[in-house]
Every structure is written in structure tokens, then in C-alpha cells.
Amino acid sequence: MHVLRHTYASDLRDAGESIRALSTYLGHADPGCTLRTYTRLLPTSEDRTRRAIDAAFGEDQAAKDGPEAVAGLETA
């Protein structure tokens, strides 16, 4: 149950949920307690930046620009 609680907290924070809301969901009286307890589980700024760029230009974009796009460019 402990691992599930940490997974829940880290997934919600990673998705952008506020510490104040997460504190309420977890039953903590003080958002500071939530922040001290779960800070180590939060993604770093570099992780968020990498995911944002991957979403914009990563595999999803490569799938959209698959072989059909290359073939279209070759014939243009």
C-alpha cells in the first residue's frame, strides 16, 4: 500500500497537480509535509524539458513523417 501511495503522489505531481491539492488527496494537514515527503519522487526540470521536446519533435512526429512523407518529398 505504501508503494501505491508514493506512485499515486508522484504520478499526480508529474502530471502537474499542485502540492496543495495533492496534500488534500493524501490527507495531509500541511502541504509542507507532502512536499518534504514526495519531493524526491518529482521529476527534475531536465526531465520535464526532455518530455516536452520529445512530445513536440519526438517519436510522435517521426510517426507522422513516416515513409509516405519522404516519398512525397522525393517526387516533388
Secondary structure, DSSP 8 states (H G I E B T S, - for coil): -HHHHHHHHHHHHHTT--HHHHHHHHT-S-HHHHHHHHGGGS--HHHHHHHHHHHHHSHHHHHHTSHHHHHHHHH-
